[in-house]
Amino acid sequence: MGEYSNKLLQKSQLTALRCAPGIVAEALGHLARGDAAAVAACVRFDPALILRLRSLASPFEPQQHDLLRAVLLAAPVATGVAQAPYGAAWRRSLAVAHLARALAQRCAGADADDAWLAGIAHNLADYPAADACAPARVAAWIDESDSAPWLADALRYHAEPLARARAAHPLLRVVQLAYQLVTRPDALDSVDVRAALAALPLGAAEAAQLLTDTRLQARQLAERFGLSETQDSPSGEALERLARLYAGQAAQAALHDYFRTPRDAAQVFAHCSHALSALFGIERGAVFAVAEGAALRPIPLLPAPAALEALAVPVDDGHSTLSRAIASQVPQYFESGDAAALVDVQIARVLGVSTFVCQPLVLHDERNAVLLAGDPVPGLGAAPLWRFLFAEIATALQPASVAPTAGAALPAPPGDAVSRDRVRRAIHEVANPLTIMRNYVNLLSERLGADSSVQRDLGIIGDEIERVARIVRGITLTEEHPVPSAPLEAVSVNSVVSELVRMALGTLFTPNKVNVQIDLNPNLPPLPLQKDLLKQVLFNLAKNAVEAMQAGGQLKFTTRLATANEQSVIEIEVADTGPGLPAAVAARLFEPVASEKGGDHAGLGLAISRNLVERMNGQLSCTSTPQGSHFVIRLPALQSGQASLTTTRYGSM
């Protein structure tokens, strides 16, 4: 057999090596969340995977993720009677690797990563169905990819007597020593081991502690990956998890292909109906979209009883599950009960279901809508496959750009049609990363558990993504399909200020050496307004203040109750310690003029802010001196006898 054939044989033997199902399952889970660093940290515990991926250039870079996923999905895993001997071989691999790396970190000239690789792969011949993968064969294959021969030698000679390697390369000596300490019960009492330790130099007591740490680490990792000696059915749980991952990946790939064929919204929802039935057993549903009068009305994108056409649900009706889904932009569940909105009870009865989930979506004509799916299993709206399905539907609903005929000149569109077309296309391109970011925030939320501070930060990120999405959708307003105004909410002004400060502390204030103070009146009543508008105004004012204090300074947010024109108002003051505004600037402060700041400044921030405050029936004013600028927002409070707003955005504040 020629040299080239020998190389192919060595590599094919490596790809035939079985892997630990628990490691493959965990790596696939990390890859699904886009965490390449976690994938790299995981696969290093599996000798077959780490050697297989060694032959790939930059396997953990984003452009290689599809290939990495294919390698993981195609990896043969230890099952059945092979699991017990696999676990025994793996535990020894891990112990030698862990100790070899620890010794290399104390030995000049020995690379810790190479010591780990030599340790994890030293006993490949002991693995089930891997008797042809002797360390010498693996070393020969590694020789082809490494300019220095020390790693291959550490694999070839790891079991040789220590005295024979007394003057050899440090990497070989630490791998030999780790092998002896792990496999020989009396190693620390032997003369050759003590001499090898002294040459590092390392004392027997320190070596004994390293060996204890090694055994503890190996035991913990064996429990983590389902390869412990004490487990009745090694890797059984991991195999079940892996099977679910395989099924999920296959289903996602099939869905992706399935939703590439529809050419219009009717076809998209025909595919949606089939997918809901086949994947989730959902046979009854309906689509309600925002129509004239800011009400949700049924539309015939899914087959639904004609009786539903008599219903119209106001988008600002905070009691209905449909309106809550529109307001929160996350799935909402209806279950019958005394507190349920009667319109939801009627919808359920007409559909012939006892429960339903409302999935928010944006239609092809950019209207907000909800899809009602009858009698779902609990928690369906948070299931990864459900989220993937609606991500594919969102992509399929985006209008496809029609390519011009080759060589044909495009007609000159009238007026601002070119800019409008470019904006619309850009918005459709922005929609995809926004959806991805929203999905990853949801995945991070699930992964990071119940830590309240972490969940609060993730909630802020999610809210900001949704706010960007709403702003972007608002740009596409047309006379034919106007986007309705967002529903009013019972907003706590103090909560908006606190949330803004928390959000901007590490990204805007601290990097610019701005100290922030807040003085919030706890007795402020909630205000009926759109939270996004107030947040945008406050952020604009804060950003302007930070830019004014180029060398750092103080920024203070104050809220208080006051009286203006015999009317009770809530005041929000944003005060900085900057140099103040020049008279020429102060005279035209709220006019949309070209900014002198350069960069990404358009000179519109304060003009937009004043317009937004006026939309909230409020006033924005400014007082500026050489000691700083004070911006004050005045918003009308609910008057005595005035009906308070009962609609609250669920999940906010």
C-alpha positions as CSV (number, residue, x, y, z in Angstrom):
1,M,0.0,0.0,0.0
2,G,1.4,3.4,-1.0
3,E,2.1,6.4,1.3
4,Y,-1.0,8.3,0.1
5,S,-3.2,5.2,0.7
6,N,-1.7,4.9,4.2
7,K,-2.7,8.5,5.0
8,L,-6.2,7.9,3.8
9,L,-6.5,4.8,5.9
10,Q,-5.3,6.6,9.0
11,K,-7.7,9.4,8.5
12,S,-10.7,7.1,7.7
13,Q,-9.9,5.2,10.9
14,L,-10.2,8.4,12.8
15,T,-13.6,9.3,11.3
16,A,-14.8,5.8,12.2
17,L,-14.0,6.2,15.9
18,R,-17.1,6.4,18.1
19,C,-17.8,9.5,20.1
20,A,-19.4,10.1,23.5
21,P,-23.2,10.8,22.9
22,G,-23.3,13.2,25.8
23,I,-20.5,15.3,24.4
24,V,-22.0,15.3,20.9
25,A,-25.4,16.3,22.3
26,E,-24.0,19.2,24.4
27,A,-21.9,20.4,21.4
28,L,-24.9,20.4,19.1
29,G,-26.9,22.4,21.8
30,H,-24.2,25.0,22.0
31,L,-24.0,25.3,18.2
32,A,-27.7,25.7,18.0
33,R,-27.3,28.7,20.3
34,G,-24.5,30.1,18.2
35,D,-21.9,29.7,21.0
36,A,-18.8,28.6,19.1
37,A,-16.5,29.0,22.1
38,A,-18.7,26.6,24.1
39,V,-18.6,24.1,21.3
40,A,-14.8,24.3,21.1
41,A,-14.6,23.9,24.9
42,C,-16.9,20.8,24.7
43,V,-15.4,18.8,21.9
44,R,-12.0,18.9,23.4
45,F,-13.2,16.2,25.9
46,D,-13.8,13.7,23.0
47,P,-10.6,12.2,21.4
48,A,-12.4,11.3,18.1
49,L,-14.0,14.8,17.7
50,I,-10.9,16.8,18.6
51,L,-8.7,14.8,16.2
52,R,-11.4,15.0,13.4
53,L,-11.8,18.7,13.7
54,R,-8.0,19.2,13.8
55,S,-8.0,18.5,10.1
56,L,-10.3,21.4,9.4
57,A,-9.2,25.0,9.0
58,S,-10.8,27.3,11.6
59,P,-13.7,24.9,12.4
60,F,-15.3,27.2,14.9
61,E,-15.5,30.3,12.7
62,P,-19.0,31.4,11.7
63,Q,-18.4,30.5,8.1
64,Q,-17.7,26.9,9.1
65,H,-20.7,26.4,11.3
66,D,-22.7,24.4,8.7
67,L,-19.7,22.0,8.2
68,L,-19.2,21.8,12.0
69,R,-22.9,20.9,12.4
70,A,-22.6,18.2,9.7
71,V,-19.5,16.7,11.4
72,L,-21.4,16.6,14.8
73,L,-24.6,15.1,13.3
74,A,-22.6,12.5,11.3
75,A,-20.4,11.4,14.2
76,P,-20.9,7.7,15.2
77,V,-21.6,7.4,18.9
78,A,-21.1,4.6,21.4
79,T,-24.3,2.7,22.0
80,G,-25.5,-0.6,23.4
81,V,-22.9,-2.9,24.7
82,A,-20.1,-0.5,23.5
83,Q,-21.1,2.1,26.1
84,A,-19.4,0.5,29.2
85,P,-16.0,-0.2,27.6
86,Y,-16.1,3.2,25.9
87,G,-16.7,4.9,29.3
88,A,-13.8,3.1,30.9
89,A,-11.4,4.1,28.0
90,W,-12.7,7.6,28.1
91,R,-12.2,8.1,31.8
92,R,-8.5,7.1,31.5
93,S,-8.1,9.4,28.5
94,L,-9.5,12.3,30.5
95,A,-7.4,11.6,33.5
96,V,-4.1,11.4,31.5
97,A,-5.0,14.5,29.5
98,H,-5.9,16.5,32.6
99,L,-2.7,15.6,34.5
100,A,-0.5,16.0,31.4
101,R,-1.8,19.5,30.9
102,A,-1.3,20.4,34.6
103,L,2.3,19.1,34.5
104,A,3.0,21.0,31.2
105,Q,1.9,24.2,32.9
106,R,4.7,23.7,35.4
107,C,7.3,22.7,32.9
108,A,9.1,25.1,30.6
109,G,9.1,24.1,27.0
110,A,5.9,21.9,27.1
111,D,2.8,23.2,25.4
112,A,-0.3,22.6,27.6
113,D,-2.7,22.2,24.7
114,D,-0.4,19.7,23.0
115,A,-0.1,17.8,26.3
116,W,-3.9,17.7,26.6
117,L,-4.3,16.3,23.0
118,A,-1.6,13.7,23.5
119,G,-3.3,12.7,26.8
120,I,-6.8,12.5,25.4
121,A,-5.7,10.4,22.4
122,H,-3.0,8.2,24.0
123,N,-5.2,5.1,24.4
124,L,-7.4,5.2,21.2
125,A,-6.7,1.5,20.6
126,D,-8.6,0.7,23.8
127,Y,-11.8,2.1,22.5
128,P,-14.5,-0.3,21.2
129,A,-14.1,-1.1,17.5
130,A,-11.0,1.0,17.4
131,D,-8.2,-1.6,17.6
132,A,-6.7,-0.4,14.3
133,C,-6.3,3.2,15.7
134,A,-3.1,2.5,17.7
135,P,-1.3,5.6,18.9
136,A,1.5,5.0,16.4
137,R,-1.0,5.3,13.5
138,V,-2.5,8.5,14.9
139,A,1.0,9.9,15.4
140,A,1.9,9.2,11.8
141,W,-1.2,11.1,10.7
142,I,-0.4,14.0,13.0
143,D,3.1,14.1,11.6
144,E,1.6,15.3,8.3
145,S,0.0,18.3,9.9
146,D,2.6,19.4,12.5
147,S,5.9,21.0,11.6
148,A,7.4,20.0,14.9
149,P,7.3,16.3,15.7
150,W,7.0,16.5,19.5
151,L,3.2,16.0,19.7
152,A,3.4,12.9,17.5
153,D,6.3,11.6,19.6
154,A,4.3,12.1,22.8
155,L,1.6,9.7,21.3
156,R,4.2,7.2,20.0
157,Y,6.3,6.8,23.2
158,H,3.9,7.7,26.1
159,A,4.2,4.2,27.5
160,E,8.0,3.8,27.2
161,P,10.0,3.7,30.5
162,L,10.7,7.1,32.0
163,A,14.5,6.5,32.1
164,R,14.5,6.2,28.3
165,A,13.2,9.7,27.9
166,R,15.4,11.4,30.5
167,A,16.8,13.9,27.9
168,A,13.8,13.9,25.5
169,H,11.6,16.9,24.7
170,P,9.6,18.2,27.7
171,L,6.3,17.4,26.1
172,L,7.1,13.7,25.8
173,R,8.3,13.7,29.4
174,V,5.2,15.2,30.9
175,V,2.9,12.9,28.9
176,Q,4.9,9.9,30.0
177,L,4.8,11.0,33.6
178,A,1.1,11.6,33.5
179,Y,0.5,8.2,32.0
180,Q,2.6,6.5,34.7
181,L,0.9,8.4,37.6
182,V,-2.6,7.6,36.3
183,T,-2.0,3.9,35.4
184,R,0.4,2.8,38.2
185,P,-1.1,2.6,41.7
186,D,2.3,2.8,43.4
187,A,3.8,5.4,41.0
188,L,4.5,8.1,43.6
189,D,6.6,5.6,45.6
190,S,8.8,4.5,42.7
191,V,12.3,5.8,42.1
192,D,11.8,6.5,38.4
193,V,8.7,8.6,38.9
194,R,10.3,10.6,41.8
195,A,13.3,11.3,39.6
196,A,11.1,12.4,36.7
197,L,9.2,14.7,39.1
198,A,12.4,16.2,40.4
199,A,13.5,17.0,36.9
200,L,10.4,19.2,36.3
201,P,11.0,20.2,39.2
202,L,8.0,19.0,41.2
203,G,7.7,17.5,44.7
204,A,5.9,14.3,45.5
205,A,3.3,16.1,47.7
206,E,2.4,18.6,45.0
207,A,2.2,15.7,42.5
208,A,-0.1,13.8,44.8
209,Q,-2.4,16.9,45.0
210,L,-2.4,17.2,41.2
211,L,-3.4,13.5,41.0
212,T,-6.2,14.0,43.5
213,D,-7.5,17.0,41.5
214,T,-7.3,15.0,38.3
215,R,-9.4,12.2,39.6
216,L,-12.0,14.7,41.0
217,Q,-12.2,16.5,37.6
218,A,-12.5,13.2,35.7
219,R,-15.3,12.1,38.0
220,Q,-17.3,15.3,37.6
221,L,-16.9,15.3,33.8
222,A,-18.0,11.7,33.7
223,E,-21.2,12.6,35.5
224,R,-21.7,15.5,33.2
225,F,-21.4,13.5,30.0
226,G,-23.1,10.3,31.3
227,L,-19.9,8.2,31.4
228,S,-19.7,7.5,35.1
229,E,-18.9,4.0,36.4
230,T,-21.8,4.3,38.9
231,Q,-24.5,5.0,36.2
232,D,-26.8,2.0,35.5
233,S,-27.2,2.9,31.9
234,P,-24.2,4.9,30.8
235,S,-25.1,7.7,28.3
236,G,-28.8,6.6,28.2
237,E,-30.1,10.1,28.9
238,A,-27.5,11.6,26.5
239,L,-28.7,9.2,23.8
240,E,-32.3,10.3,24.3
241,R,-31.3,14.0,24.2
242,L,-29.1,13.3,21.0
243,A,-32.1,11.6,19.3
244,R,-34.2,14.7,20.0
245,L,-31.5,17.0,18.6
246,Y,-31.2,14.8,15.5
247,A,-35.0,14.9,15.0
248,G,-35.1,18.7,15.6
249,Q,-32.3,19.4,13.1
250,A,-33.9,17.2,10.5
251,A,-37.3,18.9,11.0
252,Q,-35.7,22.4,10.8
253,A,-33.9,21.4,7.6
254,A,-37.1,20.1,6.1
255,L,-39.1,23.2,7.1
256,H,-36.4,25.5,5.6
257,D,-36.7,23.7,2.3
258,Y,-40.5,23.5,2.5
259,F,-40.9,27.3,2.9
260,R,-38.6,28.1,0.0
261,T,-41.3,27.2,-2.6
262,P,-44.3,29.5,-1.7
263,R,-44.7,32.5,-4.0
264,D,-47.4,34.5,-2.2
265,A,-49.0,34.9,1.2
266,A,-51.8,32.4,0.4
267,Q,-49.3,29.7,-0.4
268,V,-47.2,30.5,2.7
269,F,-50.2,30.0,5.0
270,A,-51.3,26.9,3.2
271,H,-47.8,25.5,4.0
272,C,-48.2,26.9,7.6
273,S,-51.5,25.0,8.0
274,H,-49.9,21.7,6.9
275,A,-46.9,22.2,9.2
276,L,-49.1,23.0,12.2
277,S,-51.1,19.8,11.6
278,A,-48.1,17.6,10.9
279,L,-45.7,18.8,13.5
280,F,-48.0,19.9,16.4
281,G,-51.3,18.2,15.8
282,I,-53.1,21.6,15.4
283,E,-56.1,21.4,13.1
284,R,-58.1,24.5,14.0
285,G,-56.9,28.1,13.9
286,A,-57.4,31.5,12.4
287,V,-55.5,34.7,11.5
288,F,-56.6,38.1,12.8
289,A,-54.9,41.2,11.3
290,V,-55.0,44.9,12.2
291,A,-57.6,46.5,10.0
292,E,-59.4,49.9,9.7
293,G,-60.3,51.4,13.1
294,A,-57.3,49.8,14.8
295,A,-59.2,46.6,15.4
296,L,-58.1,43.0,14.9
297,R,-60.4,41.3,12.4
298,P,-60.2,37.8,10.9
299,I,-58.7,37.4,7.4
300,P,-59.0,34.3,5.1
301,L,-55.3,33.3,5.2
302,L,-56.3,30.2,7.3
303,P,-59.6,28.4,6.9
304,A,-61.8,29.5,9.7
305,P,-65.6,29.6,10.5
306,A,-67.4,32.5,8.8
307,A,-69.0,33.4,12.2
308,L,-65.7,35.0,13.3
309,E,-66.2,37.7,10.7
310,A,-68.6,39.4,13.0
311,L,-65.9,40.1,15.6
312,A,-63.5,43.0,15.9
313,V,-61.0,43.1,18.8
314,P,-59.5,46.6,19.5
315,V,-55.7,46.5,19.6
316,D,-55.7,48.5,22.8
317,D,-58.0,46.1,24.6
318,G,-55.6,44.8,27.2
319,H,-58.0,42.0,28.3
320,S,-58.1,40.0,25.1
321,T,-55.3,37.5,24.4
322,L,-55.1,38.8,20.9
323,S,-54.4,42.4,21.8
324,R,-51.9,41.3,24.5
325,A,-50.0,39.3,21.8
326,I,-49.9,42.4,19.6
327,A,-48.7,44.6,22.5
328,S,-46.0,42.2,23.8
329,Q,-44.9,40.7,20.5
330,V,-44.6,37.3,22.3
331,P,-47.0,34.3,22.2
332,Q,-49.9,34.6,24.6
333,Y,-52.2,31.8,25.8
334,F,-56.0,31.7,26.3
335,E,-57.6,29.4,28.8
336,S,-61.2,29.7,29.8
337,G,-62.0,31.1,33.2
338,D,-63.7,33.8,35.1
339,A,-61.0,36.4,34.2
340,A,-61.0,35.6,30.5
341,A,-62.2,38.2,28.0
342,L,-65.6,37.2,26.7
343,V,-64.5,37.8,23.1
344,D,-61.8,35.1,23.6
345,V,-64.4,32.7,25.0
346,Q,-66.5,33.3,21.9
347,I,-63.6,32.8,19.5
348,A,-62.7,29.5,21.3
349,R,-66.3,28.3,21.1
350,V,-66.6,29.2,17.4
351,L,-63.3,27.4,16.6
352,G,-64.4,24.4,18.7
353,V,-61.3,24.5,21.0
354,S,-60.8,24.9,24.7
355,T,-57.5,26.8,24.6
356,F,-55.4,28.6,22.0
357,V,-52.1,30.3,21.6
358,C,-51.8,33.7,19.9
359,Q,-48.6,33.9,17.8
360,P,-47.8,37.5,16.7
361,L,-46.5,38.0,13.2
362,V,-46.1,40.6,10.5
363,L,-47.9,40.0,7.2
364,H,-46.6,40.5,3.7
365,D,-48.3,43.9,3.6
366,E,-46.5,44.8,6.9
367,R,-49.7,44.8,9.0
368,N,-49.4,43.3,12.5
369,A,-51.4,40.1,12.9
370,V,-51.8,37.1,15.2
371,L,-52.2,33.5,14.3
372,L,-54.5,31.6,16.7
373,A,-53.6,27.9,17.0
374,G,-56.2,25.8,18.8
375,D,-55.6,23.3,21.6
376,P,-51.8,23.5,21.7
377,V,-49.7,21.5,24.1
378,P,-48.5,23.5,27.2
379,G,-45.6,25.8,26.5
380,L,-45.7,25.3,22.7
381,G,-45.0,29.0,22.0
382,A,-41.6,28.7,23.6
383,A,-40.6,25.4,21.8
384,P,-37.5,25.7,19.5
385,L,-39.3,24.1,16.6
386,W,-42.3,26.4,16.9
387,R,-40.0,29.5,17.0
388,F,-38.1,28.1,14.0
389,L,-41.4,27.6,12.0
390,F,-42.5,31.2,12.5
391,A,-39.0,32.5,11.7
392,E,-39.3,30.6,8.4
393,I,-42.8,32.0,7.9
394,A,-41.6,35.6,8.5
395,T,-38.8,35.1,5.9
396,A,-41.3,33.6,3.4
397,L,-43.7,36.6,3.8
398,Q,-41.0,39.1,2.9
399,P,-41.7,40.5,-0.6
400,A,-39.2,39.1,-3.1
401,S,-37.4,41.7,-5.2
402,V,-37.9,41.3,-8.9
403,A,-34.7,41.2,-10.8
404,P,-34.5,43.4,-13.9
405,T,-34.0,41.7,-17.3
406,A,-30.3,41.5,-18.2
407,G,-29.2,44.5,-20.1
408,A,-32.5,46.4,-19.6
409,A,-32.4,49.9,-18.3
410,L,-34.5,50.6,-15.3
411,P,-37.1,53.4,-15.8
412,A,-36.6,56.5,-13.8
413,P,-39.1,56.5,-11.0
414,P,-40.9,59.7,-10.1
415,G,-40.2,61.9,-7.1
416,D,-38.8,60.1,-4.1
417,A,-39.7,56.6,-5.3
418,V,-36.0,55.5,-5.5
419,S,-35.3,56.4,-1.9
420,R,-38.6,54.8,-0.7
421,D,-37.7,51.6,-2.5
422,R,-34.3,51.6,-1.0
423,V,-35.7,52.1,2.4
424,R,-38.2,49.3,2.0
425,R,-35.5,46.9,0.9
426,A,-33.2,47.9,3.7
427,I,-36.0,47.4,6.2
428,H,-36.7,43.9,4.9
429,E,-32.9,43.1,5.3
430,V,-33.0,44.5,8.9
431,A,-35.9,42.3,9.8
432,N,-33.9,39.1,9.7
433,P,-31.1,40.1,12.1
434,L,-33.7,41.5,14.5
435,T,-35.5,38.2,14.5
436,I,-32.3,36.4,15.1
437,M,-31.3,38.7,18.0
438,R,-34.8,38.2,19.5
439,N,-34.5,34.4,19.2
440,Y,-31.0,34.4,20.8
441,V,-32.2,36.6,23.7
442,N,-35.0,34.0,24.3
443,L,-32.4,31.2,24.2
444,L,-30.1,33.0,26.5
445,S,-33.0,33.6,28.9
446,E,-33.7,29.8,29.0
447,R,-30.0,29.0,29.3
448,L,-29.1,31.4,32.1
449,G,-31.9,30.3,34.5
450,A,-33.8,32.3,37.1
451,D,-31.2,34.9,38.1
452,S,-33.4,38.0,38.5
453,S,-30.8,40.5,37.5
454,V,-29.7,38.6,34.4
455,Q,-33.4,38.1,33.4
456,R,-34.0,41.8,33.9
457,D,-31.1,42.7,31.7
458,L,-32.2,40.3,29.0
459,G,-35.7,41.7,29.3
460,I,-34.3,45.2,28.6
461,I,-32.4,43.9,25.5
462,G,-35.5,42.1,24.3
463,D,-37.6,45.3,24.8
464,E,-35.1,47.4,22.9
465,I,-35.0,44.9,20.0
466,E,-38.8,45.1,19.8
467,R,-38.7,48.9,19.9
468,V,-36.2,49.0,17.0
469,A,-38.5,46.6,15.1
470,R,-41.5,48.9,15.7
471,I,-39.6,52.0,14.6
472,V,-38.4,50.2,11.5
473,R,-41.9,49.0,10.6
474,G,-43.2,52.5,11.2
475,I,-40.9,53.8,8.4
476,T,-42.8,51.8,5.9
477,L,-46.1,53.7,6.4
478,T,-48.1,53.9,3.2
479,E,-51.5,55.4,2.5
480,E,-52.8,52.0,1.4
481,H,-51.7,50.1,4.6
482,P,-51.2,52.5,7.5
483,V,-49.7,51.0,10.6
484,P,-52.0,51.8,13.6
485,S,-50.8,53.8,16.5
486,A,-49.4,51.7,19.3
487,P,-51.8,51.1,22.2
488,L,-51.5,53.3,25.3
489,E,-50.1,51.8,28.4
490,A,-50.3,52.6,32.1
491,V,-46.6,53.6,32.3
492,S,-44.6,54.2,35.4
493,V,-42.3,57.2,34.6
494,N,-39.9,56.2,37.3
495,S,-39.6,52.7,35.8
496,V,-38.8,54.1,32.4
497,V,-36.1,56.4,33.9
498,S,-34.6,53.5,35.9
499,E,-34.6,51.2,33.0
500,L,-32.9,53.7,30.7
501,V,-30.2,54.4,33.3
502,R,-29.6,50.6,33.7
503,M,-29.5,50.1,30.0
504,A,-27.1,52.9,29.2
505,L,-24.8,52.7,32.3
506,G,-22.2,50.4,30.8
507,T,-22.6,51.5,27.2
508,L,-23.0,55.3,27.3
509,F,-22.4,56.8,30.8
510,T,-19.5,54.9,32.3
511,P,-17.3,54.8,29.1
512,N,-17.7,58.6,28.9
513,K,-16.9,59.2,32.5
514,V,-20.4,60.5,33.3
515,N,-21.7,59.9,36.8
516,V,-25.4,59.5,37.0
517,Q,-27.8,60.4,39.8
518,I,-31.5,59.8,40.0
519,D,-34.0,61.5,42.3
520,L,-37.4,59.9,41.7
521,N,-40.6,60.9,43.4
522,P,-42.2,57.6,44.6
523,N,-45.7,59.1,44.6
524,L,-46.0,59.6,40.8
525,P,-49.2,58.1,39.4
526,P,-48.9,56.0,36.2
527,L,-49.5,57.9,32.9
528,P,-51.5,56.7,29.9
529,L,-48.9,57.0,27.1
530,Q,-46.7,55.0,24.7
531,K,-43.7,53.9,26.6
532,D,-41.5,53.8,23.5
533,L,-42.0,57.5,22.9
534,L,-40.9,58.5,26.4
535,K,-37.9,56.2,26.3
536,Q,-36.8,57.6,23.0
537,V,-37.0,61.2,24.2
538,L,-35.1,60.4,27.4
539,F,-32.4,58.6,25.5
540,N,-32.0,61.5,23.1
541,L,-31.6,64.0,26.0
542,A,-29.1,61.7,27.8
543,K,-27.0,61.2,24.6
544,N,-26.9,65.0,23.9
545,A,-25.9,65.6,27.5
546,V,-23.0,63.0,27.4
547,E,-21.8,64.6,24.1
548,A,-21.8,68.0,25.7
549,M,-19.6,66.8,28.6
550,Q,-16.6,65.7,26.6
551,A,-14.4,65.5,29.6
552,G,-17.0,63.8,31.8
553,G,-19.4,65.2,34.3
554,Q,-22.6,64.8,36.2
555,L,-26.0,63.8,34.8
556,K,-29.1,63.9,37.0
557,F,-32.6,62.6,36.3
558,T,-35.3,64.0,38.6
559,T,-39.1,63.3,38.6
560,R,-41.6,65.3,40.6
561,L,-45.2,66.4,40.8
562,A,-45.9,70.0,39.9
563,T,-48.7,72.3,38.7
564,A,-48.7,74.2,35.4
565,N,-51.6,76.4,34.2
566,E,-53.7,75.1,37.2
567,Q,-53.2,71.5,35.9
568,S,-51.3,68.7,37.7
569,V,-48.3,67.6,35.7
570,I,-45.4,65.2,36.1
571,E,-42.0,66.8,35.4
572,I,-39.0,64.8,34.3
573,E,-35.8,66.9,34.4
574,V,-32.5,65.9,32.7
575,A,-29.7,68.1,34.0
576,D,-26.0,68.0,33.0
577,T,-22.9,69.9,34.1
578,G,-21.7,70.7,30.6
579,P,-20.6,74.1,29.3
580,G,-24.1,75.2,28.3
581,L,-25.5,76.1,24.9
582,P,-24.2,79.0,22.7
583,A,-26.9,81.7,22.3
584,A,-27.2,81.0,18.5
585,V,-27.8,77.3,19.2
586,A,-30.3,77.9,22.0
587,A,-32.3,80.2,19.8
588,R,-33.0,77.4,17.3
589,L,-32.7,74.5,19.7
590,F,-35.8,72.5,18.6
591,E,-35.5,73.2,14.9
592,P,-34.3,70.4,12.6
593,V,-31.1,71.9,11.4
594,A,-27.8,70.4,10.2
595,S,-25.7,69.3,13.1
596,E,-22.1,70.6,13.6
597,K,-21.1,67.4,15.5
598,G,-20.3,65.4,12.4
599,G,-20.2,61.6,12.4
600,D,-23.7,60.0,12.7
601,H,-25.4,63.2,14.0
602,A,-28.2,64.5,11.8
603,G,-29.2,67.5,14.0
604,L,-32.7,66.1,14.4
605,G,-32.6,64.6,18.0
606,L,-34.1,67.6,19.8
607,A,-36.6,68.4,17.1
608,I,-37.8,64.7,17.2
609,S,-37.9,64.8,21.0
610,R,-40.1,67.8,21.1
611,N,-42.4,66.3,18.5
612,L,-42.7,63.1,20.5
613,V,-43.4,65.0,23.7
614,E,-46.1,67.0,22.0
615,R,-47.6,63.7,20.8
616,M,-47.9,62.7,24.4
617,N,-49.7,66.0,25.1
618,G,-46.7,67.4,26.9
619,Q,-44.1,70.1,26.7
620,L,-40.3,70.1,26.4
621,S,-38.3,73.1,27.5
622,C,-34.7,74.0,28.1
623,T,-32.7,76.3,30.4
624,S,-29.0,76.6,29.7
625,T,-26.2,78.4,31.6
626,P,-22.4,78.1,31.5
627,Q,-22.8,75.7,34.4
628,G,-25.0,73.2,32.5
629,S,-28.2,72.6,30.6
630,H,-31.6,71.6,32.2
631,F,-34.2,69.9,30.0
632,V,-37.7,69.5,31.5
633,I,-40.5,67.3,30.1
634,R,-43.9,68.2,31.5
635,L,-46.7,65.5,31.0
636,P,-50.3,66.0,32.1
637,A,-51.2,63.7,35.0
638,L,-54.7,62.1,35.3
639,Q,-57.1,64.7,36.7
640,S,-59.4,64.2,39.6
641,G,-62.5,62.3,38.4
642,Q,-60.8,61.3,35.1
643,A,-61.1,57.6,34.3
644,S,-57.7,55.8,34.8
645,L,-56.3,53.6,32.1
646,T,-56.7,49.9,32.8
647,T,-54.7,48.6,29.8
648,T,-51.2,47.6,30.8
649,R,-48.6,46.0,28.6
650,Y,-48.2,42.6,30.1
651,G,-44.7,41.8,31.2
652,S,-43.4,45.3,31.2
653,M,-42.1,47.0,34.3
